[in-house]
Amino acid sequence: MNAPTGARLSARARVGILVLALVLLGGGATAYTLRAASGRQAAAGTADAGFTLDGGAALYARDTASGRVARVDPSAPGGRVVGGPSCDRFHAAGPTALCLQRRPGVPARSYALVLDRNLRELRRIALPGIPSRARVSASGQMLSWTMFATGDSYARSSFSTRTSILDLRTGYLVKNIEQIPLTLGGRRHHAPDVNYWGVTFAADDNRFYATVSTGGRTHLVEGDMRSWSARALRENTECPSLSPDGTRIAFKKRVSDGPREPWRLYVYDLRSGREHPVAERRGIDDQALWTDGRTLAYGYGGAVWSVPADGSGAPRRLVSGASSPAAPS
């Protein structure tokens, strides 16, 4: 005997209600997951309350264990106070910080986060590739970053980079500076293998120095933002870092063709044209930082080290389990 029509309708209604509830619950769960992922993403670019860029002589670095920015403090546990955003590369100067974050997934993607003195996010730029170098000009108005498009080391014979420059005064972003007119050996140079990396800015926020690779050789180039031009100054100069007084450039020089520690850290005098090695004899694959007019800091072997820029003294470990030093005074 069939059930009454009203009972059948009631059963159908109950099934419909159950299906609707499952849909709503599923949608709610999806929405919650998306909100949670968004929250985690936002948290990755957020510093703890009270963790800011110190206006003094504090040194900052990326804490290897947490992946977050830390303030170096010898009196604190582990020699640091961890409280900054999560970054794969970090640099700061003036009122601005630059944080490069690797995003999960394939192909490799990242974010460039522009942060204020309180390490609050001002702008987020999606990037292809793997973070490699980050620099902020002394005024905090000019930013540059380099991403590996393929490969993950300058020691490899096959890699490709993409270097960008952002002017915070105008908001203008040059996504890839490879198109800048380049003069090499007194002539305009055109080649499909041109790669730039490791920008460092002069105090006028117009001139900059960088590495250009072409034809199997690296060159130090001087760029001009206003005239949008660049000229090669000398060979075998990588990852330049301009001194605070604008007279010297710290750089890594290739001293061996082998894969094991092929570089040494040198300082080049722009006025005299002379160069000298610093007391650090190990192979440094980093863009050195001038912590003042006399001292360089750099990452090596999972720690941040310092050495006098004039070639005297000896390397000194500043903090273990750290990289990407910055001195935003």
Phi, psi and omega per residue, in radians:
M1 nan 2.290 -3.110
N2 -1.305 2.613 3.090
A3 -1.247 2.650 3.097
P4 -0.984 2.652 -3.127
T5 -1.007 -0.731 -3.133
G6 -1.058 -0.660 3.130
A7 -1.166 -0.719 3.128
R8 -1.080 -0.735 3.112
L9 -1.086 -0.690 -3.130
S10 -1.125 -0.710 3.123
A11 -1.120 -0.768 3.104
R12 -1.064 -0.693 3.137
A13 -1.104 -0.720 -3.138
R14 -1.129 -0.681 3.102
V15 -1.115 -0.740 3.126
G16 -1.084 -0.726 3.132
I17 -1.109 -0.711 3.134
L18 -1.103 -0.791 3.123
V19 -1.080 -0.771 3.130
L20 -1.077 -0.702 3.133
A21 -1.108 -0.731 3.126
L22 -1.105 -0.717 3.109
V23 -1.081 -0.800 -3.125
L24 -1.123 -0.745 3.118
L25 -1.113 -0.733 3.114
G26 -1.101 -0.748 3.100
G27 -1.109 -0.692 3.119
G28 -1.132 -0.718 3.119
A29 -1.113 -0.728 3.107
T30 -1.079 -0.796 3.138
A31 -1.071 -0.706 3.129
Y32 -1.110 -0.741 3.134
T33 -1.077 -0.765 3.121
L34 -1.112 -0.731 3.119
R35 -1.131 -0.707 3.141
A36 -1.124 -0.752 3.115
A37 -1.103 -0.718 3.095
S38 -1.091 -0.683 3.126
G39 -1.139 -0.714 3.106
R40 -1.125 -0.701 3.125
Q41 -1.108 -0.752 3.132
A42 -1.150 -0.699 -3.128
A43 -1.119 -0.564 -3.125
A44 -1.099 -0.486 -3.132
G45 -1.777 0.316 -3.046
T46 -2.080 2.386 3.064
A47 -1.576 2.737 3.046
D48 -1.114 2.663 3.112
A49 -1.015 2.286 3.112
G50 1.547 -0.168 3.110
F51 -1.582 1.861 -3.058
T52 -2.294 3.068 3.028
L53 -1.365 2.070 -3.140
D54 -1.274 2.347 3.129
G55 -1.327 -0.062 -3.122
G56 -1.549 -2.462 -3.071
A57 -1.803 0.443 -3.081
A58 -1.164 2.536 3.061
L59 -1.830 2.370 3.104
Y60 -2.008 2.699 3.117
A61 -2.765 2.869 3.069
R62 -1.451 2.161 3.090
D63 -1.381 2.086 -3.040
T64 -1.117 -0.716 -3.061
A65 -1.095 -0.743 -3.077
S66 -1.751 -0.358 -3.045
G67 1.373 0.086 -3.086
R68 -1.775 2.796 3.106
V69 -1.291 2.388 -3.130
A70 -2.216 2.651 3.005
R71 -1.689 2.190 -3.116
V72 -1.270 2.156 -3.117
D73 -2.525 1.772 -3.088
P74 -0.993 -0.407 -3.121
S75 -1.459 -0.177 -3.113
A76 -1.592 2.788 3.088
P77 -0.998 2.265 -3.120
G78 1.297 0.064 3.118
G79 1.330 0.329 -3.108
R80 -2.769 2.806 3.003
V81 -2.040 2.005 -3.095
V82 -1.637 2.203 -3.136
G83 -2.947 0.029 -3.113
G84 -1.539 -3.074 3.138
P85 -1.238 2.878 3.055
S86 -1.397 2.179 -3.094
C87 -2.481 2.545 2.979
D88 -1.569 -0.537 2.997
R89 -2.400 2.517 -3.070
F90 -2.517 2.485 2.977
H91 -2.694 2.684 -3.118
A92 -2.662 2.570 3.056
A93 -2.825 2.599 -3.094
G94 1.002 -2.353 -3.112
P95 -1.654 0.250 -2.959
T96 -2.247 2.505 3.026
A97 -2.199 2.644 3.115
L98 -2.186 2.181 -3.094
C99 -2.153 2.106 3.070
L100 -1.772 2.180 -3.081
Q101 -2.079 2.214 3.023
R102 -1.347 2.317 3.089
R103 -1.698 2.606 3.127
P104 -1.230 2.722 3.052
G105 1.954 2.987 3.114
V106 -2.233 2.337 0.036
P107 -1.246 2.953 -3.094
A108 -1.101 2.282 3.108
R109 -2.413 2.748 -3.091
S110 -2.601 3.043 2.993
Y111 -2.156 2.517 2.871
A112 -1.837 2.046 3.129
L113 -1.824 2.159 3.040
V114 -1.644 2.162 -3.038
L115 -2.114 2.651 3.075
D116 -1.561 -3.041 -3.083
R117 -1.087 -0.475 3.075
N118 -1.525 0.169 3.134
L119 1.041 0.592 3.010
R120 -1.641 2.467 -3.063
E121 -1.231 2.231 3.074
L122 -1.816 -0.588 -3.092
R123 -2.723 2.516 3.137
R124 -2.224 2.226 -3.092
I125 -2.159 2.148 3.103
A126 -1.353 2.366 -3.057
L127 -2.324 2.581 2.943
P128 -1.481 2.606 3.004
G129 1.780 -2.997 -3.042
I130 -1.960 2.276 -3.128
P131 -1.014 2.384 -3.128
S132 -2.248 -0.961 -3.100
R133 -2.349 2.591 3.112
A134 -2.496 2.383 3.119
R135 -2.568 2.488 3.047
V136 -2.153 2.387 3.122
S137 -1.205 2.844 -3.076
A138 -1.011 -0.568 3.135
S139 -1.358 -0.302 -3.057
G140 1.451 0.122 -3.048
Q141 -1.703 -0.360 -3.131
M142 -2.038 2.297 -3.115
L143 -2.211 2.567 3.063
S144 -2.516 2.596 3.060
W145 -2.543 2.680 3.095
T146 -2.140 2.344 3.108
M147 -2.077 2.431 2.947
F148 -1.351 2.137 3.062
A149 -1.488 -0.657 3.050
T150 -2.433 2.611 -3.107
G151 1.295 3.111 -3.114
D152 -2.543 0.386 -3.129
S153 -2.750 2.436 3.056
Y154 -1.254 -0.243 3.131
A155 -1.320 -0.280 -3.127
R156 -1.433 2.641 -3.114
S157 -1.357 -0.346 -3.105
S158 -2.139 1.864 3.041
F159 -2.697 2.838 3.115
S160 -2.390 2.416 -3.129
T161 -2.124 2.779 3.028
R162 -2.344 2.034 -3.094
T163 -1.965 2.284 -3.094
S164 -2.058 2.727 3.032
I165 -2.302 2.287 3.127
L166 -2.080 2.194 3.081
D167 -1.734 1.900 -3.104
L168 -1.246 -0.341 3.124
R169 -1.179 -0.629 -3.110
T170 -1.948 -0.300 -3.047
G171 1.413 0.088 -3.068
Y172 -1.363 2.293 -3.126
L173 -2.012 2.121 2.966
V174 -1.614 1.884 -3.019
K175 -1.202 -0.563 -3.128
N176 -2.626 2.055 -3.050
I177 -1.465 0.136 -3.139
E178 -1.086 -0.375 -3.101
Q179 -1.487 -0.001 3.127
I180 -1.149 2.324 3.115
P181 -1.037 2.150 -3.046
L182 -1.962 2.249 3.024
T183 -1.804 2.129 -3.102
L184 -2.284 2.143 -3.102
G185 1.099 0.544 3.110
G186 1.435 0.017 -3.113
R187 -2.227 2.666 3.056
R188 -1.141 2.248 -3.037
H189 -1.894 2.219 3.053
H190 -2.160 2.223 3.084
A191 -2.834 2.516 -3.129
P192 -1.298 -0.218 -3.061
D193 -1.719 0.250 -3.115
V194 -1.207 2.230 3.055
N195 -2.302 2.394 3.070
Y196 -1.991 2.590 2.972
W197 -2.806 2.875 3.002
G198 1.170 1.013 3.121
V199 -1.305 2.506 2.976
T200 -2.387 2.398 -2.991
F201 -1.770 2.550 2.991
A202 -1.419 2.933 -3.057
A203 -1.161 -0.382 -3.103
D204 -1.432 -0.029 -3.129
D205 1.052 0.307 3.079
N206 -2.021 -0.904 3.120
R207 -1.379 2.573 3.025
F208 -2.571 2.790 3.067
Y209 -2.114 2.635 -3.124
A210 -2.779 2.977 2.996
T211 -1.652 2.394 2.944
V212 -2.166 2.385 3.088
S213 -2.018 2.299 3.096
T214 -2.839 2.483 3.119
G215 1.094 0.465 3.126
G216 1.387 0.145 3.135
R217 -2.229 2.666 3.072
T218 -1.897 2.604 -3.105
H219 -2.403 2.574 2.911
L220 -1.463 2.214 3.102
V221 -2.070 2.601 3.010
E222 -1.891 2.169 -3.116
G223 -1.901 2.736 3.129
D224 -2.274 2.020 -3.097
M225 -1.189 -0.733 -3.069
R226 -1.142 -0.774 3.137
S227 -1.547 -0.111 -3.107
W228 0.817 1.182 -3.123
S229 -2.602 2.804 3.102
A230 -2.545 2.542 3.105
R231 -2.368 2.456 -3.135
A232 -1.357 2.378 -3.121
L233 -1.807 -0.680 -3.091
R234 -2.882 2.852 -3.115
E235 -1.615 2.931 3.002
N236 0.970 0.897 3.129
T237 -2.377 2.013 -3.089
E238 -2.153 2.633 3.058
C239 0.884 1.042 -3.101
P240 -1.187 2.641 3.066
S241 -2.449 1.986 -3.050
L242 -1.389 2.363 3.138
S243 -1.179 2.764 -3.113
P244 -1.006 -0.539 3.131
D245 -1.550 0.009 3.047
G246 1.299 0.284 -3.064
T247 -1.847 -0.319 -3.052
R248 -2.323 2.683 3.103
I249 -2.219 2.128 2.972
A250 -1.465 2.447 -3.105
F251 -2.728 2.893 3.029
K252 -1.777 2.319 -3.085
K253 -1.993 2.313 3.108
R254 -1.300 2.147 -3.124
V255 -2.053 -0.065 -3.138
S256 -2.607 2.532 3.089
D257 -1.513 -0.118 -3.133
G258 -1.346 2.842 -3.114
P259 -1.341 -0.266 -3.072
R260 -1.619 1.952 3.092
E261 0.804 1.132 -3.060
P262 -1.354 -0.157 -3.033
W263 -2.004 2.748 2.910
R264 -2.228 2.655 3.141
L265 -1.521 2.196 -3.103
Y266 -2.196 2.909 3.003
V267 -2.242 2.306 -3.099
Y268 -2.000 2.268 3.104
D269 -1.585 2.032 -3.068
L270 -1.166 -0.503 -3.092
R271 -1.420 -0.772 -3.086
S272 -1.575 -0.374 -3.077
G273 1.395 0.110 3.139
R274 -1.589 2.683 3.108
E275 -2.310 2.756 3.059
H276 -2.629 2.599 3.063
P277 -1.363 2.659 3.014
V278 -1.545 3.084 -3.051
A279 -1.277 -0.195 3.080
E280 -1.298 1.994 -3.068
R281 -1.742 -0.079 3.124
R282 -1.433 2.856 -3.108
G283 -1.371 1.902 -3.073
I284 -1.714 2.016 3.062
D285 -1.868 1.283 -3.107
D286 -2.731 2.785 2.996
Q287 -1.608 1.832 -3.033
A288 -1.057 2.711 3.138
L289 -2.020 2.316 2.995
W290 -1.473 1.905 3.092
T291 -1.361 -0.398 2.989
D292 -2.784 -2.902 -3.102
G293 -1.331 -0.032 -3.043
R294 -2.162 -0.237 -2.931
T295 -2.282 2.470 3.081
L296 -1.957 2.531 3.024
A297 -2.167 2.624 -3.051
Y298 -2.879 2.835 3.104
G299 -1.695 2.412 3.058
Y300 -2.762 2.322 3.036
G301 1.017 0.592 3.109
G302 1.380 0.283 3.111
A303 -2.461 2.863 3.038
V304 -1.787 2.253 -3.097
W305 -2.093 2.899 3.017
S306 -2.383 2.745 3.132
V307 -2.712 2.546 3.060
P308 -1.081 2.498 -3.094
A309 -1.371 -0.301 -3.054
D310 -1.517 0.053 3.116
G311 1.656 -0.104 -3.130
S312 -1.541 3.127 3.009
G313 1.225 -2.647 -3.094
A314 -2.666 2.737 3.106
P315 -1.085 2.540 3.129
R316 -2.323 2.274 3.120
R317 -1.330 2.202 3.123
L318 -1.591 -0.754 -3.125
V319 -2.786 2.357 3.117
S320 -1.472 2.822 3.086
G321 1.013 0.806 -3.075
A322 -2.653 2.833 3.100
S323 -2.744 3.120 3.028
S324 0.937 1.060 -3.114
P325 -1.231 2.636 3.085
A326 -2.556 2.510 3.131
A327 -2.264 1.441 -2.996
P328 -1.428 0.958 -3.129
S329 -1.354 nan nan
